[in-house]
């Protein structure tokens, strides 16, 4: 689905084995992982042997600053297992030093536009914990609208999980209306 995609400040390119060190650092920052696993560390062997190969296979994109070449994080836009191909899920994870700079919104908007303009997407959706205000703000800035709160059984109870998760979406007619503005 993806090759290289450039925005004003980012290059999004397929994740490769060369991204292992950056991925290990990202996935072991307790603040980055707070709403994903409670901030617990993940062994390098698991990230290199399981996470990275799965991310490469599933088309995850490494985000790097165009100016410096610094790793910012990763993005994905893909149909979930068993999901409709024309309803991909948007996801992202950024280094803490890159938070609050608009990178999540910039990368997400580029992927959303590509999905609707080039890939025949009908609906883009994203999910996060109810308490993850930063990620919810990114979704809203990208034009996604709140759809529902839901509760799933997770292996580990983490702070805020009692409030459930939220799903946001952007459907093609709403994207088209926003694109005209």
N, C-alpha and C positions, 0 to 999 in steps of 0.2 A: 504494500500500500504506500509506503513512504520511501523516498530517497532523501535528498537534502531539502530543507525548507529554511529560508532565511526570513527573519523579521528585522525590524530596525536595529535591534541590539543582539539578537541571538541567531545562532545556527543550530538547527535541529537536524541531527544525523543519526543513522542507525547505531544503536549501542553495539559495542564490540568487546572482545576479550581485553583489549587495551584499556577499557574503562573499569577494570576490576578494582584497582586501588581507590578510585573515586567512589565507586559504589559501596565498598567496604566502609569508607569514612562516612558516607551519607547515611547508610543503614545502621550505623553504630552511634549516631548522635542522638542522645536521649530526648532532646527537644524535638528533633525531626520525627522521631518514632513514637512520641508521646501518645498520639491518638490512633496508633496502629498496633502497638504491642505493649504499651505502657512504658516505653523507653528502654526496654531490656536489650542488652547487646546480642548481636548475632555473630556466631563464629565465622571467621574468614572462610573456612572450608565450606560452610553451608552457602555463603554468598557466591563464592567462586564456582563451586561444584553444582549448585542447584538453582539459586536465584538468577545469576547472570545468564546461564544457558537458556533458562525459561524466558527471560526478558528478551534475549536475542531472537529466539524462536517466535515469540509473540509480537515482534516488531516495535519494541520500545525504542524511544529516541533519546539520545544524549543531547542535552542542551548546553551549549558553550557560548560564552560571551564572544561576539565577533571581534571586538577590539583587542581583547587580551588572550583569548583562547582558553580562559579559565572555565572549568567545569561548574555549571550552575545546578544541574540536577537532571531529572529525566521526565519525559512525558509519554503518555500512550493514548491512542485513540483506536480502540479495537472492540469488536463484538465479544461479549463475555461468552464463556463456554456454554453452548446450547442456545445462545441468543441470536437474534436476527442480525444479519450482516449489515443491513441498512439502519441499524440502531446501535452504533458504537458507544462504548463508555469512555469518557474522558478521565484521565488520571494524571497526576503529577506529584513529584516529590523534589523539593529544592533544598539546597544547603541553607543552613540558618543565616549565614552571612549575606545571602541573597534575598531574604525575606523583606517585604516592604518596599521593594524597588520596582514592582510592576512586572517582573519577569513571568510569574505564573499566569497573569492575565494576558500578557503579550504572546506567550507560547500557546496558551489555550485558544485564544482568538484565531491565531494562524491555523491551528488544526481544525477548529470548527469551520472556518471559512473554506478550507480545502475540502472538508467532508461534504459540505452542502454544495459548493460550487463545482467540484470535480468528481466526487465519488458517488453521487446519487443518494446521499444519506437522507433518511426521512426524519430521524430524531437522534439527537446527541443527549446523553444523560451522564450525570456524575453523582457520586455518593460520598458521604463523609459522616463522621460522628456529629450528632446534634450540637455538641459543645465545641466543635472545631470552627470557631467564628472566622478565623482567617481564611480557611478553605471555602467556607460558605460565601464569604465576601467576594472571593475570586469568581465563583460560579455566577453570582449575581451581576458582577461587572461584565461578565461575558454574555449576559442576556439570558442565562438559564433561570427558570422559574421554579420555585418550590413545588413539589408534587406531593410528597408524603413523608411521614415519619414511620419508621418500621423498626422491629426488634428481631435480631437474629441471635442464635446461640453461638457465642465465641468461646474458644477454649480458655481464654484468660479474661477475668473481669478486670477492666482498667477504669481509671478515674473518669467518670462521666458516662460510662456505658449504660447506666441505669436510665439515661435519657434517650437511648436508642440512636438510630442513624437516620439521616435524611437523604432524600433523592431529589435532584433538580433535573430539569430537562429544557431543551430548546428544540422546537419542532420546525420543520421547513418553512411553513407560512410565516411564523414569527421571525425566523432568521431573514427571510426575504424582505419583510417589512423593515427590519432594522438595517439591512444592507442598503436600502434606498435612502436612508436618512443622511 
